[in-house]
């Protein structure tokens, strides 16, 4: 096997590995595990996390975090259809359905 053949086989193996990783990333994105090509992360989640850290470090900034949470609660309780851009969590589901996310344990489960 000459050097040209080894290079060609190596290039083909590298290309196949890259394509396999690409397909794996698309599958993980479709399941919601990662952001790759088609979906973008919402900036609000990262921004809210940064605000929570800033509220701990600078207590005078706490009002910004409280105001955002109040706006979110007000939007949920307004009766308008949900914003498709807003991430859905257990609290959102509870506000929409009016029931607890986790039912109380039954008496027979002891």
N, C-alpha and C positions, 0 to 999 in steps of 0.2 A: 504494500500500500504506500503510495507516494505522498509527499507533503500536500499536494493539491487535493487529493481524495480525503485526507484526514481533516483538512480545513473545511471542505464542503460538508462532510458529515457533522463536524462540530457546529457549523453555522446552522445546519438543518435542525440539530438537536436543540440549539439555543432558541431558534425560532419557534419550535414546537413547545418548549418550556414557557416562553413568553405568551404564546397563544393560550396555553392551558391556564396560566395565571390570570389572563384577561377574562377567560370564560368563568373561572372560579370567582373573580371579583364581581362579574355581572350577576352571578347566581346569589352571592352574598348580599348584593345591593337589592336584588328583587325580594329577598327575604327580610330586608330592613336592618341587616347587621352593620352595613357600612354605607358610606356615600362615595360613589365612584364616578359615573358618567351622567346618569339621567336625573338624579335627585341631589339637591343641595341641602346642607344643614340649615336649620333656622338659626338666625343670629340671636334670637331672643333667649334661647336656652343658655348660651354661653354668656350673654350679657347679664342675665339674672344671676348666674353663678358668680360673676365678677362683682355684681352689686352686693350680693350677700357677704362676700369676703370684705368688700370695702365698708359695709355697714358694721362689721365686727371691728375693723381697724379704726374706722372713723365714725363713732356713734352719731355725730351730727348729720350724717348722710342717710340715716335710717329712714327718714321721711320719703325718700325717693323709692325705696323698695316697698314701703307700705302703700304708697300711692299707686304703684304698678299693680300690686296685688289687689287693691280696691277696684281699680279699673277692670281687671280681669274678672273679678267676681261680679261686678256690675254688668259687664257684657254677657256673662253666663245667665244671669237672672233676668235680663231684659226681655226674654222671650223671642228674640230674633234668632234666625237660623245660625248655626255655628259657623265660624270663620274656617274655611278649609285650610288656611295657613297655620292656624293655631294648633300646637301639639295637644294630643288627647292623653289625659292621664286619669287616674282613678277619681280624683276630685271632680274633673270635668264630667265624667260619666255619672257620678253621683248627683251632680247639680242638674243634669239633664233628665235623669230618670226619677230622682227623688228617693232613691233607696240606698242602703249601705252597700259599699263595695264588698265587705266581708260580713256575711251574716253571723250573728252570735252563735256560739257553739250550742249544740242541742243538749238536752238533759241526758240523752241516752249515750252520748259520746264519752262518758266518764270512763 
